[in-house]
């Protein structure tokens, strides 16, 4: 289950970060958490949000090692 995955490091800051779309290599998020469909929702909303087509949106589950 997604809630048991702890491969990544979490970084927190109270400061704002300034970056542009050119700084983004990819967006990684889970396909689903409970009944929320994060991956599908973002892919469907990509144009409305103004995300450039050159930034891949990748489901977390495809990056997990077996």
Buried (B, 14 or more C-beta within 10 A) or exposed (E): EEEEEEEEEEEEEEEEEEEEEEEEEEBBBBBEEEEEBBBEEBBEEBEEEEBEEEBEBEBBEEEEEE
